[in-house]
């Protein structure tokens, strides 16, 4: 069965949402709270170690009911079933989409072309476990017999962002190995990394689903050349491993068959950290913690698959985001984690969200007449409060934001934690309440300011407020809770793609630039070029003059 192909704007729910929007678009959240003492209970979900408060949104019971009707009319439940059961829902590439199978229990059956893929997944997990344990314990050594001290992940996009984000996020749980990431084809990246490395004690993990990606192969070749300056050729077998679907190209590169970790075409690059693409995660935090990350994601999968939409965290957050994107015309969404450990979370989500849902052709092959994927951005609080929060508070744009925080810190310094969490909670309150003229007047007169000064400053000191936020409050940052959090956003992406009637799992938009870069590279090598617009031609001329 293929995915439903329903234009969301033709549904009854969409029409009703339009009418409802014109009724409540100016409604103040503060009034909604004042009129309903149970609002915080109605619009929050407590699940496992997650508390999700979505009450500070410009929604009413009717909004949520209509959004859920929209999900039903666009056949979300059927689409969820199709995804989890291995149907070919990535229709433009003819593939199933089964990152959820990577974290499913051993006794599950998931069929792809009639074959259960779970045993294969568990065989690779075993390979990851054995390899991780041998490296961490020092049983596997470098060519001179010394144990490994450093791991370098060479990959880009989904073969970099997920592992890099998780290794950084879970550094509290890390062992003695230092993990580095090389992704950019800019030679500065690789040259700065190798400066820190000793070839005798460094393990290189080349991660590329296709093993054709220019950046990854260039960096892998540069690193191999650097390595061979001090190591014998046979040492490559001890120091280089690869994760790929393209076994023959990996072997051509010189990697021993035993050092290849397979992956599959039914795992999309940006959803692949759960596969052997996450090898650097396993090496950094140990296999047991890597497995806990997967178990956490599986718990979120089960929640997503079986929970009614009104209690379903990914569904509710996806619907609220559609409400702002398609009715309020909000163009961006911020993600603000109140933990430095999630420093790379927004960057990671940018690929997941924008590569998946940055589409303008619907599943019928027709241009869409409505907005799809949101622009996603963010930085950890409290740093971001001193950077871009001014614009959210008093700028002209509506920016819905997800606030992510953890009740218990890992560092154990309660004084820091209390300060962090007071900021975390205060900001969502401030964004909603704003500051009325009367409050400003009262505050200034209390400070004994002159009436003239007060009056001239009032317009600048007033905050409109009514800025929506979701608060995702989690007990503690652990491999398991991080797994749940990542899976939550993966499912949010899926829900939105289904409702917007687009294919979320291809990424043809990144191909054109790659093709043109290949042509231009050839022109640069030949020192000659033709058939470009005058701007491009002038840039090339400027470069070739050096
Ligand atoms: O950016 C395009 C893309 O195809 C991503 O989807 C993918 O994660 C990345 O390139 C890397 O691809 P590969 O793992 O095949 O090297």
Boltz pocket constraint, residues with backbone or C-beta under 6 A from the ligand:
constraints:
  - pocket:
      binder: B
      contacts: [[A, 156], [A, 157], [A, 158], [A, 159], [A, 207], [A, 208], [A, 209], [A, 210], [A, 211], [A, 212], [A, 213], [A, 216], [A, 269], [A, 270], [A, 355], [A, 507], [A, 510]]
      max_distance: 6.0
